[in-house]
């Protein structure tokens, strides 16, 4: 299975990747809107993000769109030190748990905010371009 992730940001929101994606023929193309973790300097507006999605709607059968609300607290991420981490909020950096080498996984998870419902929503069907 081939999956491509593209993070839409202020440098690429006007690009057209239809020919490239068609040539690669991935099984899934996830299009994410850049998250303002530490700064909003790379952010795009909602309209710019929608513009990017609409421009590529001919590939809607493989596109999975993830806007910022879809991503907050929806990933379980573990860094090389064995610490879970999550984005704190727009431009607020990250929160980290103690290392799972020192505490149980259950204890470590209590130090971050993870939303299993938001996680599950990420795996629903592809984008409906009628909603844009």
C-alpha atoms as one frame of an Amber mdcrd trajectory, in Angstrom:
protein
   0.000   0.000   0.000   1.336   3.437  -0.932   0.161   6.487   1.027   1.273
  10.061   0.440   0.869  12.816   3.022   0.850  16.451   1.966   0.810  19.272
   4.511  -0.813  22.334   2.974   1.002  25.477   4.077   1.699  29.025   2.921
   4.355  27.832   0.468   2.379  25.143  -1.371  -1.337  25.944  -1.131  -1.443
  27.161  -4.745   0.423  24.166  -6.178  -1.265  21.544  -8.324  -0.080  17.992
  -7.746  -2.671  16.191  -9.857  -0.183  14.994 -12.487   2.383  13.882  -9.916
  -0.130  12.025  -7.738  -1.697  10.410 -10.816   1.743   9.243 -11.952   2.595
   7.767  -8.526  -0.875   6.197  -8.145  -0.984   5.923  -4.329  -3.744   4.029
  -2.555  -4.342   7.025  -0.294  -3.426  10.702  -0.428  -3.822  12.380   2.938
  -4.036  16.167   2.677  -3.437  17.860   6.013  -3.705  21.524   6.925  -0.556
  22.685   8.690  -0.969  22.841  12.467   0.310  25.947  14.244   2.261  24.029
  16.911   4.842  26.680  17.821   4.004  29.480  15.384   1.359  30.355  12.841
   3.943  31.557  10.291   3.241  28.655   7.896  -0.530  28.593   8.336  -3.117
  28.952   5.603  -6.662  30.186   5.889  -9.639  27.868   5.742 -10.371  29.246
   2.273  -6.831  28.495   1.043  -7.035  24.941   2.387 -10.420  24.411   0.704
  -9.006  25.866  -2.517  -6.250  23.232  -2.458  -8.744  20.423  -1.877 -11.097
  21.643  -4.596  -8.227  21.965  -7.065  -7.522  18.246  -6.576 -11.102  16.975
  -6.465 -10.516  14.792  -9.546  -8.573  12.531  -7.150 -11.309  12.453  -4.507
 -11.413   8.657  -4.612  -8.017   8.526  -2.853  -8.035  11.820  -0.881  -8.464
  11.891   2.868  -8.552  15.460   4.157  -7.516  16.338   7.715  -8.143  19.864
   8.862  -6.788  21.087  12.191  -9.843  20.060  14.203  -9.461  16.537  12.823
  -5.899  16.310  14.118  -5.929  17.881  17.594  -5.636  15.121  20.189  -6.252
  12.420  17.584  -2.753  10.960  17.257  -0.809   8.878  19.749   2.766   9.946
  19.143   5.811   8.543  20.924   9.203  10.242  20.685  12.600   8.459  20.730
  12.844   8.925  24.513   9.642   6.910  24.980   7.500   9.933  25.847   4.005
  10.429  24.477   3.497  13.936  23.167   0.599  16.025  21.946   0.127  19.508
  20.595  -1.019  21.757  23.440  -3.013  24.153  21.299  -2.435  26.692  18.569
   1.083  28.147  18.938   1.496  26.642  22.432   4.008  23.887  21.680   3.664
  20.336  22.919   2.972  18.445  26.150   5.032  15.373  26.984   4.468  12.453
  29.286   7.098  10.791  31.416   8.968   8.100  29.510   7.296   4.704  29.282
  10.712   3.361  30.248  10.090   4.842  33.702   6.307   4.654  34.160   3.509
   2.477  32.870   1.895   3.282  29.549  -1.395   3.944  31.341   0.313   6.443
  33.652   2.123   8.098  30.757  -1.155   8.516  28.847  -2.675  10.445  31.758
  -0.167  13.249  31.049  -1.418  14.006  27.541  -4.815  14.684  26.064  -5.895
  11.994  23.623  -9.395  11.800  22.201 -10.292   8.315  20.910 -13.466   9.642
  19.240 -11.471  12.159  17.202  -8.987   9.405  16.394 -11.819   7.177  15.100
 -13.237  10.007  12.946  -9.967  10.139  11.012 -10.775   6.739   9.564 -14.189
   7.545   8.134 -14.767   7.713   4.395 -13.047  10.113   2.019 -13.887  13.782
   1.757 -17.263  14.815   0.413 -16.543  17.651  -1.996 -20.188  18.716  -1.819
 -19.481  19.932   1.754 -16.703  22.305   0.698
